[in-house]
Amino acid sequence: MNIAVLEWICCGGMHAIPIEEIPDSLLHEGRAMLLCLLDQFAAAGNHVSTALDSRFNLGEVTLPESVQLVEFSNLTSSSDRNDPIDATISKWKQLAKSCDLSIVIAPEIDGILQRCVQSMIEDGLPLINCSGAFLGNSASKLRTAVSLTEHHLPTPPSISADKLEPSHLSSAQFESATGLWCVKPDLGAGCDGLHIGNAEEILQVVREIESKAEWIVQPWLDGQAFSCSAIVESQGRVNWLPLVTQRLKPAPMNEQITTRHYCGGQLVSPEKLHPPVDLLNETLRVLNETESGRALGWVGVDLLLKPTSPRFEAQWVVIEVNPRLTTSIIGLSKASTINLAQRMIDAFQGKDCPRLLRSQWSEVEFSPTSA
C-alpha cells in the first residue's frame, strides 16, 4: 500500500511559526514518531510518502528507499493563506489523495488534531485515526475527567479554570495529599503548558491566564506514571500493549512554579506488571459513541499507580486519554517481535489480528531525543 504519514511539527504544521518559538519537546517527540512510523511502514513492504518542512532535517538517518519525502513548500494549497492551519491541512490533502491510506499525528493543542481529522474525513480520505465523538471527548481533558467521574472511574477531580474559586482548593473534593495542584491546557499535548504549585501559586497562575475557560485545574497526585497504548480494530476490538513507564523530569518555570519534561520511559514486561485492562476498556467505552465517531488505530492512556499506604492498596488512576499516536510507539516498536505499524493497517482493514502474546516483548528503554 501507499501510506501518507502526516506529522504536524516536521511535516509543515509549524511553517508559519519561527523555528526558535517551537518547543523542543514537541519537535523531538514529533520527529521521533515520524521516523519510527516511516521505518515501520517501509519495513512491512509499504510505499510511504511524507511532507517535510525544509527548516528541519531528520538527522543522520538513512531512510528506506520506499520512503518518499516531499518538500512541504512544493505542495499547493487551495485554502485561505491567512489561516496557516487550514493551509497545512489543504497541502496534506493533496499528498493524501495520492495514497491509499493516511495517518495524522498532530497535537490536541488549539484543536489542531480534530480540525485535521475532520477536514480529511469530509473529503473522503481514509484515515487510521480516531474520529467524531470519541476524538472530541478524549482530546478535551475536562470532558474526559467529567465523563470518567460520572461513571465512577478513578481520575483526578477537575475544574475549568474560569470556575475556580479559592474555596475549591480547600474543599474535600479537591484535597491534595501532595499539597500541590496543577494547571494545564484543556486541549494540550504532553507537558505543554503544565504549571505545578501550591494553592497560593496556582491561584496566581489562574489569575494571570487570559482565556481561563481553555485551562483546567486538578490536584497533583503522587505515584508512578505509566502509559498504556492500544491498537483498536475497525470492528471495535481493543488490543492493549504492555505498560510503559513515563520519565517526567521536574523543571522550574520561575521561583515557585515548576513543570515536567517528558524524557522517555521503559517498557514493563507483562510478566512483572499487567495493565489494568478492565479499567482501560471501561475508560474507552464511556468516551466512545459509535454512532458519531469512534476509537480507531492507536490510542494512548496516561495512568498513575498511586502507592500503597497503611490505609489503602495501590490504585490505578486515569490521568488523560490520547486519541492519537503517542511517543510510546518508539519503545514499543523496538520491544515487539511484530510490526506495530502494519498491525494498525490490518486493524483498519478489518483483518483478523491475533492477540499479542506476553512472550512477544522485551524490556527496552527509550527517549525521543535519541530516536
Backbone hydrogen bonds, N-H to C=O, Kabsch-Sander energy under -0.5 kcal/mol:
donor,donor_aa,acceptor,acceptor_aa,energy
3,I,1,M,-0.6
3,I,47,H,-3.0
4,A,101,L,-2.5
5,V,3,I,-0.6
5,V,49,S,-2.4
6,L,4,A,-0.6
6,L,103,I,-2.6
7,E,5,V,-0.6
8,W,105,I,-3.0
11,C,7,E,-2.2
12,G,9,I,-0.5
13,G,8,W,-1.8
14,M,8,W,-0.5
14,M,9,I,-0.5
15,H,12,G,-1.8
17,I,14,M,-1.9
21,E,18,P,-2.0
22,I,19,I,-1.2
27,L,23,P,-2.1
28,H,24,D,-3.0
29,E,25,S,-2.3
30,G,26,L,-2.5
31,R,27,L,-2.5
32,A,28,H,-2.2
33,M,29,E,-2.4
34,L,30,G,-2.4
35,L,31,R,-2.7
36,C,32,A,-2.1
37,L,33,M,-2.3
38,L,34,L,-2.5
39,D,35,L,-2.3
40,Q,36,C,-2.6
41,F,37,L,-2.9
42,A,38,L,-1.9
43,A,39,D,-2.4
44,A,40,Q,-1.2
45,G,42,A,-2.0
46,N,41,F,-1.9
47,H,1,M,-2.7
48,V,66,S,-2.5
49,S,3,I,-2.9
50,T,68,Q,-2.3
52,L,70,V,-1.7
53,D,10,C,-3.3
56,F,53,D,-2.1
61,V,59,G,-2.3
63,L,61,V,-0.7
67,V,64,P,-1.9
68,Q,48,V,-3.4
68,Q,66,S,-0.5
69,L,67,V,-0.6
70,V,50,T,-2.9
70,V,68,Q,-0.5
72,F,52,L,-2.1
74,N,71,E,-1.6
75,L,71,E,-0.6
75,L,72,F,-1.5
81,R,79,S,-0.5
83,D,80,D,-2.1
87,A,83,D,-2.3
88,T,84,P,-2.1
89,I,85,I,-2.4
90,S,86,D,-2.5
91,K,87,A,-1.9
92,W,88,T,-2.6
93,K,89,I,-2.3
94,Q,90,S,-1.4
95,L,91,K,-1.6
96,A,92,W,-3.0
97,K,93,K,-2.3
98,S,95,L,-1.2
99,C,96,A,-1.8
100,D,2,N,-2.1
101,L,2,N,-1.5
102,S,126,P,-1.7
103,I,4,A,-2.2
105,I,6,L,-3.1
106,A,104,V,-0.6
110,D,187,L,-0.7
111,G,108,E,-2.3
112,I,109,I,-2.1
113,L,107,P,-1.3
115,R,111,G,-2.4
116,C,112,I,-2.6
117,V,113,L,-2.4
118,Q,114,Q,-2.7
119,S,115,R,-2.1
120,M,116,C,-2.1
121,I,117,V,-2.4
122,E,118,Q,-2.3
123,D,119,S,-0.9
124,G,121,I,-2.1
125,L,120,M,-2.4
128,I,102,S,-2.4
129,N,127,L,-1.1
131,S,294,R,-2.4
133,A,292,S,-2.1
134,F,131,S,-0.7
135,L,131,S,-1.5
136,G,132,G,-2.5
137,N,133,A,-3.1
138,S,134,F,-2.4
139,A,135,L,-2.1
140,S,136,G,-1.2
141,K,139,A,-0.6
141,K,186,D,-2.2
144,T,140,S,-2.2
145,A,141,K,-2.2
146,V,142,L,-2.9
147,S,143,R,-2.4
148,L,144,T,-2.6
149,T,145,A,-2.6
150,E,146,V,-2.4
151,H,147,S,-1.1
152,H,149,T,-1.9
153,L,148,L,-2.8
159,I,217,V,-1.7
161,A,212,K,-0.6
161,A,215,W,-2.7
162,D,212,K,-0.6
163,K,160,S,-2.0
164,L,161,A,-0.7
168,H,165,E,-1.7
169,L,165,E,-0.7
169,L,166,P,-0.7
170,S,166,P,-0.5
170,S,167,S,-0.8
171,S,168,H,-1.3
175,E,172,A,-0.9
177,A,175,E,-0.5
178,T,220,W,-0.5
179,G,176,S,-0.9
181,W,197,G,-2.9
182,C,218,Q,-3.1
183,V,195,H,-2.4
184,K,216,I,-2.0
186,D,214,E,-2.7
187,L,214,E,-0.5
188,G,186,D,-0.7
192,D,189,A,-2.0
194,L,191,C,-2.1
195,H,183,V,-2.6
196,I,258,T,-2.6
197,G,181,W,-2.2
202,I,198,N,-2.8
203,L,199,A,-2.3
204,Q,200,E,-1.6
205,V,201,E,-2.2
206,V,202,I,-2.5
207,R,203,L,-2.1
208,E,204,Q,-1.5
209,I,205,V,-0.8
209,I,206,V,-0.9
212,K,210,E,-1.3
214,E,211,S,-1.9
215,W,212,K,-1.8
216,I,184,K,-2.8
217,V,159,I,-2.6
218,Q,182,C,-2.2
220,W,180,L,-2.5
221,L,219,P,-0.7
224,Q,305,L,-1.9
226,F,303,L,-2.6
227,S,244,V,-2.6
228,C,301,V,-2.4
229,S,242,P,-0.5
230,A,299,V,-2.7
231,I,239,N,-1.9
232,V,230,A,-0.6
232,V,297,G,-3.1
233,E,231,I,-0.5
233,E,237,R,-2.9
234,S,347,A,-2.4
236,G,233,E,-2.1
239,N,231,I,-1.8
240,W,238,V,-0.7
241,L,229,S,-3.1
244,V,227,S,-2.3
245,T,266,Q,-2.8
246,Q,225,A,-2.2
247,R,245,T,-0.5
247,R,264,G,-3.3
248,L,246,Q,-0.8
249,K,247,R,-0.6
249,K,261,H,-2.9
251,A,259,T,-1.9
253,M,257,I,-2.9
254,N,257,I,-1.7
258,T,196,I,-2.2
259,T,251,A,-2.8
261,H,249,K,-2.4
263,C,247,R,-3.0
265,G,366,F,-1.8
267,L,364,V,-2.5
268,V,243,L,-2.8
269,S,267,L,-0.5
272,K,269,S,-1.9
273,L,269,S,-1.9
277,V,275,P,-2.1
280,L,276,P,-2.4
281,N,277,V,-3.0
282,E,278,D,-2.1
283,T,279,L,-2.1
284,L,280,L,-2.0
285,R,281,N,-2.2
286,V,282,E,-2.2
287,L,283,T,-1.1
288,N,284,L,-1.1
288,N,285,R,-0.6
292,S,289,E,-2.1
292,S,293,G,-0.5
293,G,290,T,-0.8
297,G,232,V,-2.5
299,V,230,A,-2.1
300,G,322,N,-2.7
301,V,228,C,-2.3
302,D,320,E,-2.4
303,L,226,F,-3.0
304,L,317,V,-2.2
305,L,224,Q,-2.5
306,K,304,L,-0.8
306,K,315,Q,-3.0
309,S,312,F,-2.8
315,Q,306,K,-1.1
317,V,304,L,-2.3
318,V,154,P,-2.7
319,I,302,D,-2.8
319,I,317,V,-0.6
320,E,302,D,-1.2
322,N,300,G,-4.0
324,R,322,N,-1.7
329,I,326,T,-2.0
330,I,327,T,-1.9
331,G,327,T,-0.5
332,L,328,S,-2.8
333,S,329,I,-2.2
334,K,330,I,-1.1
335,A,331,G,-1.7
336,S,332,L,-1.4
337,T,360,Q,-1.4
340,L,338,I,-0.8
343,R,339,N,-1.7
344,M,340,L,-1.5
345,I,341,A,-1.5
346,D,342,Q,-2.6
347,A,343,R,-2.4
348,F,344,M,-2.2
349,Q,345,I,-2.3
350,G,347,A,-0.9
351,K,346,D,-2.3
353,C,351,K,-0.9
360,Q,357,L,-1.6
361,W,358,R,-1.0
362,S,335,A,-1.2
366,F,265,G,-2.5
370,S,367,S,-1.3
371,A,368,P,-0.5
